[in-house]
């Protein structure tokens, strides 16, 4: 459960436990798309170096891996549906493990966030409603295409794909997987009323809209066990054209969280978490296991303290672990910088996050040089 502390550094750096996994600190690297995978979706040697550089974090949640070809979102995205994908991630996990780290894989189906120029396939979605903005493809930014509404066969196949990806993740050396039901991708598209206009068992009422998330979580838990499964949500987040009103959030998420809690996944990861909100307080009160808070940081850059104050606030508000993104992107040794109160690197040009190559990826300096 949550903890209170008087010392931010010692709180963030105190040990924790995630099921049977010992974590040396409470800092988690949030999953961040970095577009450095091979064209096939296999994790690259460069990715292995990047994650190994950051192995001092209590837990690394790897960038999203798609469980199927049709679920691919952008160029350079990692995957977990073929043997070469398993081999690529196994190499990453060997390097991270040798550096003392622990990793979960994030499994993400893009849904309508995809393009034939990237996947060779028409995207699938709960309803045939296109992403309202252009999407990045190998041929530059292109208008989004109208997705094909998923039939029951597509839904069944997607559930099976998530389960198979979870098996591959464990075979590749990951300590577990995070089911991505946030940030406007497929599972979030089923949750949100503006992207899910279905009238069958997977649409309409909040209970019907949350059905696929629960079916996916059940299937993944059946494959690898609840202690190896986490779930990420982002209630009310408008990324990728999602619209969830305050009423929508209130009607759906408390019930979703209650039903997830009954299933026993090892953690719940809340993106864009506001520790002062009533929703966060309700989540903490109703969630019985590890709760990860991913606080909102400034839109541009990172705080001068590397997110330390925001992290402490999350712990004080009941988070067990704190996920940070850009601070770890720019500071491979963020844990040490927070420990001694050292200055942090600023994030370099934003475009370097996604262009591929070592620049703005593995070349951020550490305190050791």
C-alpha positions as CSV (number, residue, x, y, z in Angstrom):
1,X,0.0,0.0,0.0
2,X,1.0,3.7,-0.1
3,X,3.6,5.2,2.1
4,X,4.4,8.5,3.7
5,X,7.9,9.9,4.1
6,X,9.7,13.0,5.3
7,X,12.7,12.6,3.0
8,X,12.0,12.6,-0.8
9,X,15.3,11.0,-1.8
10,X,15.2,8.2,0.8
11,X,11.5,7.6,0.0
12,X,12.1,7.2,-3.8
13,X,15.2,5.2,-3.2
14,X,13.9,2.9,-0.5
15,X,13.5,-0.8,-1.6
16,X,10.2,-2.3,-2.6
17,X,8.8,-5.6,-3.6
18,X,6.6,-6.5,-6.6
19,X,5.2,-10.0,-5.9
20,X,8.4,-12.0,-5.5
21,X,10.6,-9.5,-7.2
22,X,12.9,-7.3,-5.1
23,X,13.2,-3.8,-6.3
24,X,16.2,-1.7,-5.1
25,X,14.2,1.5,-5.3
26,X,10.7,2.8,-6.1
27,X,11.6,4.5,-9.4
28,X,10.1,2.9,-12.6
29,X,11.0,3.8,-16.1
30,X,7.7,4.5,-17.9
31,X,7.2,2.8,-21.3
32,X,8.4,5.3,-24.0
33,X,8.1,4.7,-27.7
34,X,11.6,5.4,-29.1
35,X,11.3,3.9,-32.7
36,X,14.7,2.1,-32.6
37,X,13.6,-1.4,-33.4
38,X,14.6,-3.2,-36.6
39,X,12.1,-2.9,-39.5
40,X,10.9,-6.4,-38.7
41,X,10.0,-5.3,-35.2
42,X,12.9,-7.1,-33.5
43,X,14.6,-5.3,-30.7
44,X,18.0,-4.0,-31.8
45,X,21.4,-4.1,-30.3
46,X,21.1,-0.3,-29.8
47,X,18.0,-0.9,-27.7
48,X,19.9,-3.4,-25.5
49,X,22.5,-0.8,-24.8
50,X,19.9,1.9,-24.1
51,X,18.0,-0.2,-21.5
52,X,21.2,-1.6,-19.9
53,X,22.4,2.0,-19.4
54,X,19.2,2.6,-17.3
55,X,19.3,-0.7,-15.3
56,X,19.6,1.1,-11.9
57,X,15.9,1.9,-12.0
58,X,13.8,-0.2,-9.6
59,X,11.9,-1.5,-12.6
60,X,12.0,-0.8,-16.4
61,X,8.7,-1.1,-18.3
62,X,9.9,-1.5,-21.9
63,X,8.4,0.4,-24.8
64,X,5.3,-0.9,-26.4
65,X,5.5,-4.2,-28.3
66,X,2.7,-5.0,-30.7
67,X,1.2,-8.5,-30.4
68,X,0.3,-8.7,-34.1
69,X,1.2,-7.2,-37.5
70,X,-2.2,-5.4,-37.7
71,X,-1.6,-3.8,-34.3
72,X,1.6,-2.0,-35.5
73,X,1.4,1.8,-35.0
74,X,4.5,3.6,-36.3
75,X,7.8,2.7,-38.0
76,X,10.5,1.3,-35.7
77,X,8.0,-0.1,-33.2
78,X,9.0,-3.3,-31.4
79,X,6.9,-6.4,-31.6
80,X,6.3,-9.8,-29.9
81,X,4.6,-12.0,-32.4
82,X,7.5,-13.9,-34.2
83,X,10.5,-15.9,-33.1
84,X,12.9,-13.1,-34.1
85,X,11.1,-10.8,-31.8
86,X,11.5,-13.1,-28.9
87,X,15.3,-13.4,-29.7
88,X,15.7,-9.7,-30.0
89,X,14.1,-9.0,-26.6
90,X,16.0,-11.9,-25.0
91,X,19.2,-10.1,-26.0
92,X,17.9,-6.9,-24.4
93,X,17.0,-8.7,-21.2
94,X,20.4,-10.5,-21.0
95,X,22.1,-7.1,-21.1
96,X,19.8,-5.5,-18.6
97,X,20.0,-8.5,-16.3
98,X,23.8,-8.4,-16.5
99,X,23.7,-4.7,-15.4
100,X,21.4,-5.6,-12.5
101,X,18.1,-4.6,-13.8
102,X,14.6,-6.0,-14.1
103,X,12.1,-5.5,-17.0
104,X,8.4,-5.8,-17.8
105,X,7.3,-5.8,-21.4
106,X,4.4,-3.6,-22.4
107,X,2.0,-5.2,-24.9
108,X,0.1,-2.6,-27.0
109,X,-2.2,-3.0,-30.0
110,X,-2.6,0.3,-31.9
111,X,-6.2,-0.2,-33.1
112,X,-7.0,2.7,-35.3
113,X,-3.6,4.2,-34.6
114,X,-1.9,2.5,-37.6
115,X,-1.5,2.8,-41.3
116,X,-1.2,0.5,-44.3
117,X,2.1,2.2,-45.2
118,X,3.5,0.8,-41.9
119,X,1.8,-2.5,-41.5
120,X,0.6,-3.4,-45.0
121,X,-2.9,-3.8,-43.4
122,X,-6.0,-1.7,-42.8
123,X,-6.1,-0.9,-39.1
124,X,-8.7,-2.6,-36.9
125,X,-10.8,-0.7,-34.3
126,X,-14.0,-1.1,-32.2
127,X,-15.8,1.2,-34.7
128,X,-14.9,2.5,-38.2
129,X,-14.0,5.9,-36.9
130,X,-10.6,7.3,-38.2
131,X,-8.0,8.9,-36.0
132,X,-8.7,12.7,-36.4
133,X,-5.1,13.6,-37.0
134,X,-2.4,12.5,-39.5
135,X,-0.1,9.6,-38.5
136,X,3.6,9.1,-39.0
137,X,4.5,6.4,-41.5
138,X,7.6,5.3,-43.4
139,X,6.5,7.8,-46.1
140,X,6.1,10.7,-43.7
141,X,3.0,12.0,-42.1
142,X,-0.1,10.7,-43.9
143,X,-3.8,11.2,-43.3
144,X,-5.2,8.5,-41.1
145,X,-7.3,5.8,-42.8
146,X,-10.7,4.6,-41.8
147,X,-10.2,1.5,-39.7
148,X,-12.2,-1.7,-40.2
149,X,-14.7,-2.5,-37.4
150,X,-13.6,-5.6,-35.6
151,X,-15.9,-8.6,-35.8
152,X,-16.0,-11.3,-33.1
153,X,-13.4,-13.3,-35.0
154,X,-11.0,-10.3,-34.9
155,X,-11.7,-9.8,-31.2
156,X,-11.0,-13.5,-30.4
157,X,-7.8,-13.4,-32.5
158,X,-6.7,-10.2,-30.7
159,X,-7.2,-11.8,-27.3
160,X,-5.2,-14.8,-28.4
161,X,-2.5,-12.5,-29.7
162,X,-2.1,-10.7,-26.4
163,X,-1.8,-14.1,-24.6
164,X,0.8,-15.4,-27.1
165,X,2.8,-12.2,-26.8
166,X,2.8,-12.6,-23.0
167,X,4.2,-16.1,-23.4
168,X,6.9,-14.8,-25.7
169,X,7.7,-12.0,-23.3
170,X,8.4,-14.5,-20.5
171,X,10.4,-16.7,-22.8
172,X,12.4,-13.6,-23.8
173,X,13.4,-13.1,-20.1
174,X,10.9,-10.4,-19.1
175,X,9.8,-10.5,-15.4
176,X,6.3,-9.9,-16.6
177,X,4.1,-7.9,-18.9
178,X,2.0,-4.7,-18.8
179,X,-1.3,-4.8,-20.7
180,X,-1.7,-1.3,-22.3
181,X,-5.2,0.0,-21.9
182,X,-4.3,3.6,-22.0
183,X,-3.3,6.6,-24.2
184,X,-5.8,6.1,-27.0
185,X,-4.6,2.7,-28.4
186,X,-6.9,-0.3,-29.0
187,X,-8.0,-1.2,-25.5
188,X,-8.6,2.4,-24.6
189,X,-10.6,2.8,-27.8
190,X,-12.9,0.1,-26.6
191,X,-13.3,1.9,-23.2
192,X,-14.0,5.4,-24.7
193,X,-17.5,6.2,-25.9
194,X,-16.4,8.4,-28.8
195,X,-14.3,5.5,-30.4
196,X,-16.6,2.7,-29.4
197,X,-20.1,3.0,-31.0
198,X,-20.8,-0.7,-31.0
199,X,-24.1,-2.2,-30.0
200,X,-23.0,-5.7,-29.3
201,X,-21.5,-7.3,-26.2
202,X,-18.4,-5.1,-26.5
203,X,-20.1,-1.7,-26.7
204,X,-22.8,0.5,-25.3
205,X,-22.8,0.3,-21.5
206,X,-19.6,0.9,-19.4
207,X,-19.7,-2.8,-18.5
208,X,-19.8,-3.8,-22.2
209,X,-17.0,-1.3,-23.2
210,X,-14.7,-2.7,-20.5
211,X,-15.3,-6.3,-21.5
212,X,-12.4,-6.6,-23.9
213,X,-9.9,-5.2,-21.4
214,X,-11.0,-7.8,-18.9
215,X,-11.0,-10.6,-21.5
216,X,-7.4,-9.7,-22.5
217,X,-6.3,-9.5,-18.9
218,X,-7.9,-12.9,-18.1
219,X,-6.2,-14.5,-21.2
220,X,-2.8,-13.1,-20.3
221,X,-3.1,-14.1,-16.6
222,X,-4.1,-17.6,-17.7
223,X,-0.8,-17.9,-19.7
224,X,1.7,-16.4,-17.2
225,X,0.0,-15.9,-13.8
226,X,-1.3,-12.8,-12.1
227,X,2.0,-12.0,-10.4
228,X,3.5,-11.4,-13.8
229,X,0.8,-9.1,-15.2
230,X,0.3,-5.4,-14.8
231,X,-2.3,-3.1,-16.4
232,X,-1.9,0.5,-17.5
233,X,-4.8,3.0,-17.7
234,X,-5.2,6.7,-18.4
235,X,-8.7,7.9,-17.4
236,X,-9.8,11.0,-19.2
237,X,-6.6,11.2,-21.3
238,X,-7.3,12.8,-24.7
239,X,-4.2,11.3,-26.6
240,X,-5.0,9.9,-30.0
241,X,-8.4,11.6,-30.3
242,X,-10.0,10.0,-27.2
243,X,-12.8,11.8,-25.5
244,X,-13.9,10.7,-22.1
245,X,-16.0,13.2,-20.1
246,X,-15.8,13.4,-16.3
247,X,-19.1,11.4,-16.3
248,X,-17.7,8.8,-18.6
249,X,-14.6,8.4,-16.3
250,X,-16.8,8.2,-13.2
251,X,-19.1,5.6,-14.8
252,X,-16.5,3.3,-16.1
253,X,-13.1,3.4,-14.3
254,X,-14.0,2.7,-10.7
255,X,-15.9,-0.4,-11.8
256,X,-13.1,-1.4,-14.2
257,X,-10.6,-1.1,-11.4
258,X,-12.7,-3.2,-9.0
259,X,-13.1,-5.9,-11.6
260,X,-9.4,-5.9,-12.4
261,X,-8.5,-6.1,-8.7
262,X,-10.6,-9.2,-8.4
263,X,-8.4,-10.8,-11.0
264,X,-5.3,-10.2,-9.1
265,X,-2.8,-8.6,-11.5
266,X,0.4,-7.6,-9.6
267,X,0.1,-3.8,-10.4
268,X,-2.1,-1.1,-11.7
269,X,-0.2,1.7,-13.5
270,X,-2.0,5.1,-13.8
271,X,-0.7,7.4,-16.5
272,X,-1.1,11.2,-16.2
273,X,-1.8,10.6,-12.5
274,X,-3.0,13.5,-10.4
275,X,-2.2,12.7,-6.7
276,X,-4.7,15.4,-5.6
277,X,-7.7,14.3,-7.6
278,X,-10.7,12.5,-6.2
279,X,-10.2,9.7,-8.8
280,X,-6.7,9.0,-7.7
281,X,-7.9,8.7,-4.1
282,X,-10.6,6.3,-5.1
283,X,-8.2,4.2,-7.1
284,X,-5.8,4.0,-4.1
285,X,-8.7,3.1,-1.8
286,X,-10.0,0.3,-4.0
287,X,-6.8,-1.2,-5.4
288,X,-5.3,-3.8,-3.1
289,X,-1.9,-4.4,-4.6
290,X,1.0,-2.4,-6.0
291,X,-0.1,1.0,-7.5
292,X,2.2,2.8,-9.9
293,X,1.7,6.6,-10.3
294,X,3.0,8.2,-13.5
295,X,2.8,12.0,-12.6
296,X,2.3,14.8,-15.1
297,X,5.5,16.7,-15.7
298,X,6.0,19.9,-17.6
299,X,5.0,19.6,-21.3
300,X,8.5,20.8,-22.4
301,X,11.7,19.6,-20.8
302,X,12.0,18.0,-17.3
303,X,12.1,19.5,-13.8
304,X,15.5,20.6,-12.5
305,X,15.1,18.0,-9.8
306,X,14.6,15.2,-12.3
307,X,11.0,14.6,-11.1
308,X,12.0,14.1,-7.4
309,X,9.4,16.4,-5.9
310,X,6.6,15.1,-8.2
311,X,7.7,11.5,-7.3
312,X,7.6,12.3,-3.6
313,X,4.1,13.7,-3.9
314,X,3.0,10.5,-5.6
315,X,4.3,8.4,-2.8
316,X,2.7,10.7,-0.2
317,X,-0.6,10.3,-2.0
318,X,-0.4,6.5,-1.8
319,X,1.6,5.3,-4.8
320,X,3.9,2.4,-4.1
321,X,6.1,3.1,-7.1
322,X,6.6,6.1,-9.3
323,X,7.0,5.9,-13.1
324,X,9.0,8.7,-14.8
325,X,9.6,9.0,-18.6
326,X,11.7,11.9,-19.9
327,X,13.9,12.2,-16.8
328,X,15.1,8.7,-17.4
329,X,15.3,9.3,-21.2
330,X,17.9,12.1,-20.6
331,X,19.5,10.7,-17.5
332,X,20.6,7.0,-17.6
333,X,21.8,7.4,-14.0
334,X,18.8,9.3,-12.7
335,X,18.7,7.2,-9.6
336,X,22.2,8.3,-8.6
337,X,21.5,11.9,-9.5
338,X,18.5,11.9,-7.2
339,X,20.4,10.1,-4.5
340,X,23.1,12.8,-4.3
341,X,21.1,15.8,-5.5
342,X,23.1,16.2,-8.7
343,X,21.9,18.4,-11.6
344,X,20.1,16.5,-14.4
345,X,20.6,16.5,-18.1
346,X,18.0,18.4,-20.1
347,X,16.1,16.6,-22.9
348,X,17.6,17.4,-26.2
349,X,15.6,18.3,-29.3
350,X,12.2,16.5,-29.2
351,X,12.5,15.1,-32.7
352,X,15.5,13.0,-31.5
353,X,13.2,10.9,-29.4
354,X,11.8,9.2,-32.5
355,X,14.3,9.5,-35.4
356,X,16.4,6.3,-34.8
357,X,20.1,6.0,-34.2
358,X,22.3,6.6,-31.1
359,X,22.0,10.4,-31.1
360,X,19.6,11.5,-28.4
361,X,19.2,7.9,-27.3
362,X,22.4,6.2,-26.0
363,X,24.7,9.3,-25.9
364,X,23.3,11.1,-22.8
365,X,26.2,11.5,-20.4
366,X,26.3,10.1,-16.9
367,X,27.9,11.6,-13.9
368,X,30.8,9.2,-14.4
369,X,31.3,10.6,-17.9
